[in-house]
Structures are given as structure tokens and as C-alpha cells.
Amino acid sequence: MAEITATMVKELRERTGAGMMECRKALVEKNGNVDEAIKHLRERGISKAEGKASRETKEGIIHSYIHFNNKIGVLLELNCESDFVARTDEFKALADEIALQIAATSPLAISAEQIDPAIIDREREIAHNKAVLDGKKPEIIEKIVEGNIKKFCSEHSLMEQEMISDSTRTIKDLLTNAIATTGENIQIARFVRYQLGGE
């Protein structure tokens, strides 16, 4: 049995956002293997989050972020189940991380399903025409188009984007970990991103 040190627990907590006890348990269960413990915590977090997904989120905060150059700003509504969680520093830090992501990447929607169908149709047409111009065989064009659409959605929907602070995780992973840590359902309700000059 591997010795579980405080350093290992701290590292796991920093990498996953899970609670200290959850991290220690995961390390014990996975015999000190940090990567396996991360996988285990993420799987548990996903199942916990799925179980809470239908619970109402009537509390939360409106969070504002202004970029250091004062040329980009974000207003974000982040919801949770209780005022107690909404007032915690961790919840505010979560809102700040999400707002920073929005400022940096300018997503089109929270989820892929919310991206305007007209935009998807336009991207589909562009991908199809490019595949034809590139001389791709007709039988593989549809696969190429679907691959391009999937990539476009993952880059332009907030939940599917890789985090700018950790490319091994998505915003969905970040939210899932927060749900597992707080024990409450947390939802991104809406956001607005402003850029000087409206670009």
C-alpha cells in the first residue's frame, strides 16, 4: 500500500477542485496513483453532477469581469441552489474563471444546442464546398462535414471549450467538479460579452 502524503492530496485537490477528504479517499482507493485518482474523481463527479442536474437553481450571482485593458467586459449569471453557496469565495472564483474564459474565447452560446442553426448551416455549407474543391470523394464528404461541425461546436460553445487555464479540462469538467465539491446543482444561466467598438 502506497503512503498517501499531504503533498499528494494537495496536488490532487489543485488539479481537480475536489475536497480534501474526497482526494485522500481517491488516492487510497487508487494506491497513490495520482492520474488514476483524477480519473476516479472525474467519473464520480460526473455521476454526482448528473444526479443533481434536474434540481432547481434559484440562487446565484451576477458576476462582472473587465479585462485589464478595459476593452473587453463580461456579465455572467451563474446559478446554484442556495444563497449559502452563492456567497462563498469558491463560487465567486468559479464565476471569475468562467467569465475570464468568455472574455478570452468569445463563445457563441453556452451549449452546442444553443448555437444559432443558421450559423451551423453556414458552417456546414462552407465545409461541404471546401471538401468538394479539395477533390474529396463524395462518399467521405459527409463525414468530413460532420467532423468540421463537431469541431466548430466544441470551439464555440462555452461548455465544450477547453479551459484556457488547463487545456486538459473543459468548462463542463470545471462545472462538474464544482457540483461534486459543493453538493449543489450549478448552472450557467446566461452571459454577455462586450468588446470596445462592438467587434
SULBEL-V395245 format. One record per residue. N is the residue number from 1. RES is the residue in one letter. SS is DSSP state (h for helix, s for strand, l for the rest). PSI is psi in radians with two decimals (* if undefined). OMEGA is omega in radians with two decimals (NA if undefined). Layout:
n=(N,N)
res=(RES,RES)
ss=(SS,SS)
psi=(PSI,PSI)
omega=(OMEGA,OMEGA)
//
This chain:
n=(1,2,3,4,5,6,7,8,9,10,11,12,13,14,15,16,17,18,19,20,21,22,23,24,25,26,27,28,29,30,31,32,33,34,35,36,37,38,39,40,41,42,43,44,45,46,47,48,49,50,51,52,53,54,55,56,57,58,59,60,61,62,63,64,65,66,67,68,69,70,71,72,73,74,75,76,77,78,79,80,81,82,83,84,85,86,87,88,89,90,91,92,93,94,95,96,97,98,99,100,101,102,103,104,105,106,107,108,109,110,111,112,113,114,115,116,117,118,119,120,121,122,123,124,125,126,127,128,129,130,131,132,133,134,135,136,137,138,139,140,141,142,143,144,145,146,147,148,149,150,151,152,153,154,155,156,157,158,159,160,161,162,163,164,165,166,167,168,169,170,171,172,173,174,175,176,177,178,179,180,181,182,183,184,185,186,187,188,189,190,191,192,193,194,195,196,197,198,199)
res=(M,A,E,I,T,A,T,M,V,K,E,L,R,E,R,T,G,A,G,M,M,E,C,R,K,A,L,V,E,K,N,G,N,V,D,E,A,I,K,H,L,R,E,R,G,I,S,K,A,E,G,K,A,S,R,E,T,K,E,G,I,I,H,S,Y,I,H,F,N,N,K,I,G,V,L,L,E,L,N,C,E,S,D,F,V,A,R,T,D,E,F,K,A,L,A,D,E,I,A,L,Q,I,A,A,T,S,P,L,A,I,S,A,E,Q,I,D,P,A,I,I,D,R,E,R,E,I,A,H,N,K,A,V,L,D,G,K,K,P,E,I,I,E,K,I,V,E,G,N,I,K,K,F,C,S,E,H,S,L,M,E,Q,E,M,I,S,D,S,T,R,T,I,K,D,L,L,T,N,A,I,A,T,T,G,E,N,I,Q,I,A,R,F,V,R,Y,Q,L,G,G,E)
ss=(l,l,l,l,l,h,h,h,h,h,h,h,h,h,h,h,l,l,l,h,h,h,h,h,h,h,h,h,h,l,l,l,l,h,h,h,h,h,h,h,h,h,h,h,h,h,h,h,h,h,h,h,l,l,l,l,l,l,s,s,s,s,s,s,s,s,l,l,l,l,l,s,s,s,s,s,s,s,s,s,l,l,h,h,h,h,l,l,h,h,h,h,h,h,h,h,h,h,h,h,h,h,h,h,h,l,l,l,s,l,l,h,h,h,l,l,h,h,h,h,h,h,h,h,h,h,h,h,h,h,h,h,h,l,l,l,l,h,h,h,h,h,h,h,h,h,h,h,h,h,h,h,h,h,h,h,s,h,h,h,l,s,l,l,l,l,l,l,l,s,h,h,h,h,h,h,h,h,h,h,h,h,l,l,l,l,s,s,s,s,s,s,s,s,s,h,h,h,l)
psi=(2.18,2.56,2.27,1.90,2.83,-0.59,-0.74,-0.76,-0.77,-0.77,-0.78,-0.70,-0.74,-0.62,-0.38,-0.41,0.07,2.83,2.79,-0.81,-0.70,-0.72,-0.79,-0.80,-0.74,-0.71,-0.69,-0.83,-0.60,0.35,0.71,0.02,1.87,-0.78,-0.73,-0.65,-0.68,-0.82,-0.80,-0.78,-0.68,-0.74,-0.76,-0.71,-0.73,-0.78,-0.66,-0.77,-0.73,-0.62,-0.40,-0.12,-0.46,-0.12,2.49,2.51,1.56,-0.16,3.13,-2.81,2.74,2.09,2.38,2.51,2.24,2.17,2.67,-0.49,0.03,0.45,-0.15,2.35,2.67,2.38,2.23,2.32,2.02,2.13,2.63,-3.01,-0.48,2.63,-0.54,-0.87,-0.71,-0.51,-0.07,2.67,-0.60,-0.69,-0.71,-0.65,-0.66,-0.81,-0.71,-0.73,-0.74,-0.75,-0.69,-0.72,-0.80,-0.75,-0.73,-0.62,-0.22,1.04,2.70,-0.47,2.97,-0.81,2.86,-0.62,-0.39,-0.08,2.36,2.15,-0.53,-0.63,-0.75,-0.75,-0.73,-0.79,-0.64,-0.76,-0.75,-0.82,-0.68,-0.85,-0.67,-0.74,-0.69,-0.82,-0.55,-0.05,0.45,2.59,2.45,-0.62,-0.29,-0.09,-0.77,-0.69,-0.72,-0.79,-0.83,-0.66,-0.74,-0.68,-0.73,-0.77,-0.76,-0.80,-0.70,-0.49,-0.43,-0.05,2.23,-0.83,-0.53,-0.16,2.50,2.43,2.43,-0.40,-0.22,1.66,-0.11,-0.13,2.67,2.98,-0.59,-0.73,-0.76,-0.80,-0.73,-0.77,-0.69,-0.68,-0.77,-0.65,-0.77,-0.43,0.19,2.68,2.37,2.30,2.45,1.99,-0.80,2.87,2.73,2.33,2.21,2.43,2.36,2.25,-0.08,0.48,*)
omega=(-3.12,3.09,3.14,-3.09,3.11,3.12,3.12,-3.14,3.14,3.13,-3.12,3.12,-3.14,-3.09,-3.08,-3.07,3.13,3.14,-3.10,-3.11,3.11,-3.14,3.13,-3.13,-3.13,3.13,3.10,-3.11,-3.10,3.03,3.06,3.14,-3.04,-3.12,3.11,3.12,3.09,3.13,-3.13,-3.14,3.13,3.11,3.12,3.13,3.13,-3.12,3.09,-3.11,3.13,3.13,-3.10,-3.00,-3.10,-3.11,-3.08,3.10,-3.07,3.12,3.11,-3.12,2.89,-3.06,3.10,3.08,3.05,-3.13,-3.03,-3.11,3.13,-3.14,3.09,3.10,-3.14,2.93,-3.06,2.98,3.14,-3.05,3.04,-3.05,-3.05,3.09,3.13,3.13,-3.11,-3.09,-3.08,3.08,-3.13,-3.14,3.11,3.10,3.09,3.12,-3.13,3.13,3.14,3.14,3.10,3.09,-3.14,3.13,-3.05,-2.97,3.12,-3.14,-3.14,-3.08,3.11,-3.14,-3.14,-3.11,-3.09,3.09,-3.12,3.14,3.13,3.11,3.12,3.12,3.12,3.14,3.11,3.14,3.12,-3.12,3.14,-3.12,3.13,3.13,3.10,-3.14,3.11,3.11,3.13,-3.14,-3.09,-3.08,3.12,-3.11,-3.10,3.11,3.12,-3.14,-3.13,3.09,3.12,-3.14,3.12,3.12,3.13,-3.12,-3.12,3.13,-3.01,3.02,-3.01,-3.05,-3.08,-3.10,2.95,3.11,3.12,-3.13,-3.11,-3.02,3.10,-3.11,3.06,3.07,3.08,3.09,3.14,-3.14,3.13,3.11,3.13,3.11,3.13,-3.11,-3.08,-3.06,3.14,3.00,3.11,-3.10,2.95,-3.06,-3.13,3.07,3.02,3.08,3.11,3.03,-3.12,-3.14,3.09,-3.13,NA)
//
